[in-house]
Amino acid sequence: MFACPAAQALCTLVCSCNVSTTPLTFGTYNPLASSDLDSAGNVRVTCGGAAGLSIPVTLAISAGTSGSMTPRQMANGVRRLNYNVYVNAGYSTVWGDASGATSTQSAWIVLNALGLASPLDFPAYGRIPGGQASVAPGNYADTLVVTLTYF
């Protein structure tokens, strides 16, 4: 698929897209276990605009509060716990901003005759690597920013 300049100009005037997320919730991590702790979340994109348009969308995810994507780190005060977010269930491609060894997610959303489209879901796969034995007990968290770019 491709978008012609006229479609892009029209969409700039009448299209809108929104993002909603289902967070990654890992539960209890055992730092003495060698097994990874996995979680799944979702990023949903909903768009509307002129009937029949195809809208190219790209989703990027920030490094989080640690400033690094490989690995990302959750924090509990000054304590850190390594984790990451992946685009695939095989945990091989880090979801980021296409810098370094990270990748973004892209797709086309096709608007129907009413100028609407079904929501498009992008699964997010989270993993805390096992064997982080020096991690202290506590609640760890991070905040990621999802950036949606269209046209």
KAFEN-V601650 format. One line per field, one symbol per residue. ss: DSSP state (A for helix, B for strand, O for the rest). A space follows every 50 residues. Layout:
# KAFEN-V601650
ss=???
This chain:
# KAFEN-V601650
ss=OOOOAAAAAAAAAAOBBBBBBBOOOOOOOOOOOOOOBBBBBBBBBBBBOO OOOBBBBBBBBOOOOOOOOOOBBBBBOOBBBBBBBBOOOOOOOBBOOOOO OBBOBBBBBBOOOOOBOOOBBBBBBBBBOOOOOOOOOOOOBOOOOBBBBB O
